[in-house]
Amino acid sequence: MAMIEVNNIVKEYMLIRKETGLRGSIKSLFAPKKECVRGVDGISFTIDKGEIVGYIGPNGAGKSTTIKMLTGILHPTSGSIQICGISPQENRKAVVQKLGVVFGQRTQLYWDLRLGESFELLRRIYQIDERTYQENMALLNVVLKLSDFIDTPVRQLSLGQRMRGDLAAAMLHSPSVLFLDEPTIGLDADAKHAIRQFIMEMNRTKALTVILTTHDLDDVEQLCSRLIIVNHGKIVEDGPKDELIHKLTPKRQLIVELQHHVEDLTHPYAELIKQDGLKIWYQFNKKSITAAELISDLSRKLPIQDLSVREPDIEDAIREVYKTNTPLKIPSLV
Ligand SMILES: Nc1ncnc2c1ncn2[C@@H]1O[C@H](COP(=O)(O)OP(=O)(O)OP(=O)(O)O)[C@@H](O)[C@H]1O
């Protein structure tokens, strides 16, 4: 069942380009030169119930603009969006009931209230009935261990505690879809682990649909089964994470440590990419030769002391995407 349907959305921002110098400033004042920038440039996707999708891309790719349109904060210049069959542009109030949103850099809690009082206030804002509220609080308390700091004023919470509070706040009204924008930014390893465990638990027990934007590739690795990669306002890849890694980075590395120096280190199917003393890095395409064949060939000609094979990871795949996707648009002057 499709929870989110996005059809060819575009968001154009109008910028005023200031000219340099006093003359330029005066000219800009009377005849401003406007520039149209496409933050999002024709994006379409469908996300089913229970999916955890990583929406990733470099700075300025259009991630926040997309999320703001999905949550109804921004209106697309063109295109359409449906969340649980409702358009955030036509009926924001109804959509907000279906959504939980967490921004790692901002909080929706109230600085001057205790954490528990913040939740009470949100209960009233979202008009959550007493039974649902109590049930959700009980579950969230167990998973996020809120009772340790439920009576602490929000401004005195550590970042990790505040993030746990924010996640609980986003889940109080039982949303079907959760948007997470950099949910683990600035957190230590334990706090990151707790947040990721929580997301997985909510996804498993409530079939929660999650869209995650993050620059933390460990978040992506541990949480997401599907990736949508954007660059310059367009989708450049969309598919299962493992398939994408496989497709984008068919190359593996073989790292070999020799017992002593040897002149000829070449192999017809392996590229020597780095050497540090007796340690050598080969790169090879798994379609051309298997690791077993390469190891067997090299051990016949080289005095190998130790070796390891390094599989490409998500970071390699994403680096590959960013490398091959040069800017696509030239801003138009209006
Ligand atoms: N309010 C705005 N006015 C003008 N241009 C904007 C505005 N917000 C975003 N943009 C432009 O739209 C493009 C997409 O920005 P967006 O913030 O969506 O990227 P992002 O992928 O979220 O980046 P980051 O990872 O840095 O948060 C950028 O070129 C940005 O400069």
The ligand as an SDF file (V2000), in Angstrom:
LIG
                    3D

 31 33  0  0  0  0  0  0  0  0999 V2000
   14.6040   29.7280    0.8900 N   0  0  0  0  0  0  0  0  0  0  0  0
   15.3890   29.5380   -0.1650 C   0  0  0  0  0  0  0  0  0  0  0  0
   15.5770   30.5330   -1.0520 N   0  0  0  0  0  0  0  0  0  0  0  0
   16.3590   30.3520   -2.1270 C   0  0  0  0  0  0  0  0  0  0  0  0
   16.9890   29.2040   -2.4410 N   0  0  0  0  0  0  0  0  0  0  0  0
   16.8550   28.1800   -1.5830 C   0  0  0  0  0  0  0  0  0  0  0  0
   16.0450   28.2950   -0.3960 C   0  0  0  0  0  0  0  0  0  0  0  0
   16.0820   27.0870    0.2640 N   0  0  0  0  0  0  0  0  0  0  0  0
   16.8740   26.2900   -0.4850 C   0  0  0  0  0  0  0  0  0  0  0  0
   17.3320   26.9280   -1.5710 N   0  0  0  0  0  0  0  0  0  0  0  0
   18.2040   26.3710   -2.6340 C   0  0  0  0  0  0  0  0  0  0  0  0
   17.6110   25.1680   -3.1190 O   0  0  0  0  0  0  0  0  0  0  0  0
   18.6030   24.1550   -3.3010 C   0  0  0  0  0  0  0  0  0  0  0  0
   18.2490   22.9370   -2.4620 C   0  0  0  0  0  0  0  0  0  0  0  0
   18.3950   23.2710   -1.0710 O   0  0  0  0  0  0  0  0  0  0  0  0
   18.0120   22.2620    0.1130 P   0  0  0  0  0  0  0  0  0  0  0  0
   18.0980   23.0280    1.3910 O   0  0  0  0  0  0  0  0  0  0  0  0
   16.7190   21.6050   -0.2030 O   0  0  0  0  0  0  0  0  0  0  0  0
   19.1950   21.1990    0.0070 O   0  0  0  0  0  0  0  0  0  0  0  0
   19.5930   20.0000    1.0080 P   0  0  0  0  0  0  0  0  0  0  0  0
   19.7830   18.8010    0.1410 O   0  0  0  0  0  0  0  0  0  0  0  0
   18.6010   19.8910    2.1030 O   0  0  0  0  0  0  0  0  0  0  0  0
   21.0000   20.4890    1.5600 O   0  0  0  0  0  0  0  0  0  0  0  0
   21.7110   20.2280    3.0130 P   0  0  0  0  0  0  0  0  0  0  0  0
   22.2260   18.8250    2.9980 O   0  0  0  0  0  0  0  0  0  0  0  0
   22.8280   21.2320    2.9750 O   0  0  0  0  0  0  0  0  0  0  0  0
   20.6940   20.5090    4.0640 O   0  0  0  0  0  0  0  0  0  0  0  0
   19.9420   24.8060   -2.9460 C   0  0  0  0  0  0  0  0  0  0  0  0
   20.5320   25.2620   -4.1550 O   0  0  0  0  0  0  0  0  0  0  0  0
   19.5600   25.9660   -2.0640 C   0  0  0  0  0  0  0  0  0  0  0  0
   20.4830   27.0280   -2.1800 O   0  0  0  0  0  0  0  0  0  0  0  0
  1  2  1  0
  2  3  1  0
  2  7  2  0
  3  4  2  0
  4  5  1  0
  5  6  2  0
  6  7  1  0
  6 10  1  0
  7  8  1  0
  8  9  2  0
  9 10  1  0
 10 11  1  0
 11 12  1  0
 11 30  1  0
 12 13  1  0
 13 14  1  0
 13 28  1  0
 14 15  1  0
 15 16  1  0
 16 17  2  0
 16 18  1  0
 16 19  1  0
 19 20  1  0
 20 21  2  0
 20 22  1  0
 20 23  1  0
 23 24  1  0
 24 25  2  0
 24 26  1  0
 24 27  1  0
 28 29  1  0
 28 30  1  0
 30 31  1  0
M  END
$$$$
